[in-house]
Amino acid sequence: MLTLADLSPGSSARVVDVLGEDGLAARIMEMGIIEGELIKVLGMAPLGDPMDLEVQGYRLSLRKNEARRVTVTRDSVSSPVA
């Protein structure tokens, strides 16, 4: 199972599911990370945490432990982000 935390900068993926039914899962979905959405990984902090992402036209940061809750499938058109 591939998660958002497994992706590297410049890659894209589609959200399959947000795991869990707690407050954290609800908060992740409220940020626009919902089934079918395309997510681009823009970069990582110097130590790899948090991740800088683009979803629904805006940028957000997620910690790796939060990103592990998001299962994804690699997008067929992944290109480096300039």
Secondary structure, 3 states (H helix, E strand, C coil): CCEHHHCCCCCEEEEEEECCCCHHHHHHHHCCCCCCCEEEEEEECCCCCCEEEEECCEEEEECHHHHCCEEEEECCCCCCCC
